[in-house]
Amino acid sequence: MTALTNEDSPVYVKLRQHIAAAVLRGDYRAGDQLPSVRALAAEYGANPLTVAKAYQRFQDDGYVEVRRGVGMFVLPGAAEKLRAVERAHFVEQVWPQVRAQIDLLGLSAAALLDGESALA
């Protein structure tokens, strides 16, 4: 899924990240219906096929189910499963890059984590 996307990420990845964050925050809980493809496309100015691709990835990963003629619904345990995948991705892929940048710039990781000025 990728915890952090950048401006170069494909639109469907950005949309997927938006929905994933909403699930992790609890905006969408188990059993909740996600916005329709058309509604989400209109909200983000995206092509409906792009939204459908993002939703398909959620379905393929087992976070949501499609109820034909009704919509897409968050499955029980989706937030926990998503959080575990996101944590693993962060620790294995994102954090090493962040840590390397911290070291390169001579910043204090402890100060950053404490919310202090790391520029001192």
C-alpha positions in Angstrom: 0.0 0.0 0.0 2.7 2.5 0.9 2.4 4.6 3.9 3.8 7.7 2.3 3.1 8.6 -1.3 4.7 11.4 -3.3 3.6 13.6 -6.1 5.0 11.1 -8.6 2.7 8.3 -7.4 0.0 7.3 -9.7 -3.4 8.8 -9.0 -4.9 5.4 -8.0 -2.2 4.9 -5.4 -3.0 8.3 -4.0 -6.7 7.5 -3.9 -6.0 4.2 -2.3 -3.8 5.9 0.3 -6.6 8.3 1.1 -9.1 5.5 1.7 -6.6 3.5 3.7 -5.9 6.4 5.9 -9.7 6.9 6.4 -10.0 3.2 7.4 -7.0 3.5 9.8 -8.5 6.7 11.4 -11.8 4.9 11.9 -13.7 7.1 9.4 -14.8 3.9 7.8 -15.3 0.9 10.1 -16.2 -2.7 9.5 -19.5 -2.9 7.7 -19.4 0.7 6.6 -20.1 1.5 2.9 -17.3 3.3 1.0 -18.3 6.2 -1.3 -19.4 5.1 -4.7 -16.8 5.1 -7.5 -18.6 8.1 -9.1 -18.8 10.0 -5.8 -15.1 9.6 -5.0 -14.2 10.4 -8.6 -16.2 13.6 -8.5 -14.7 14.5 -5.1 -11.1 14.2 -6.3 -11.6 15.1 -9.9 -10.4 11.7 -10.9 -11.4 9.4 -13.7 -14.0 6.8 -12.4 -11.8 4.0 -13.9 -8.9 5.2 -11.8 -11.1 5.1 -8.6 -12.3 1.6 -9.6 -8.7 0.5 -9.9 -8.0 1.7 -6.4 -11.1 0.0 -5.0 -10.1 -3.2 -6.9 -6.8 -3.3 -5.1 -8.6 -3.0 -1.7 -10.9 -5.9 -2.7 -7.9 -8.0 -4.0 -6.1 -7.4 -0.6 -9.2 -8.5 1.4 -10.1 -5.2 3.0 -13.4 -4.7 1.3 -16.2 -6.6 -0.3 -18.5 -5.7 -3.2 -22.2 -6.3 -2.7 -23.5 -6.3 -6.2 -25.9 -3.5 -6.9 -25.3 -2.1 -3.4 -21.7 -0.9 -3.1 -18.3 -1.6 -1.5 -18.1 -2.4 2.2 -15.3 -2.5 4.7 -14.7 -6.1 6.0 -14.3 -7.0 9.6 -10.6 -6.9 10.6 -9.7 -4.7 7.7 -8.2 -1.9 9.8 -6.1 -4.3 11.9 -4.8 -6.1 8.8 -4.2 -2.8 7.0 -2.3 -1.4 10.0 -0.1 -4.5 10.2 0.8 -4.2 6.5 1.4 -0.4 6.8 3.6 -0.9 9.8 5.7 -3.5 8.1 6.1 -1.3 5.0 7.1 1.7 7.1 9.7 -0.2 9.1 11.2 -2.0 6.2 10.9 0.6 3.4 10.2 4.1 4.6 12.0 4.4 7.9 15.5 3.4 6.5 15.2 6.2 4.0 14.0 8.7 6.6 16.8 7.6 9.0 19.4 8.0 6.2 18.1 11.5 5.5 18.2 12.4 9.2 21.8 11.2 9.4 22.8 12.9 6.2 21.5 16.3 7.4 23.0 15.9 10.9 19.6 16.1 12.6 18.8 14.6 16.0 16.3 11.8 15.6 15.5 12.0 19.4 14.8 15.7 19.1 12.6 15.2 16.1 10.6 12.5 17.9 10.3 14.7 21.0 9.0 17.6 18.9 12.0 19.8 19.8 14.0 21.8 17.4 16.4 19.4 15.7 18.2 22.3 14.1 20.2 23.2 17.2 
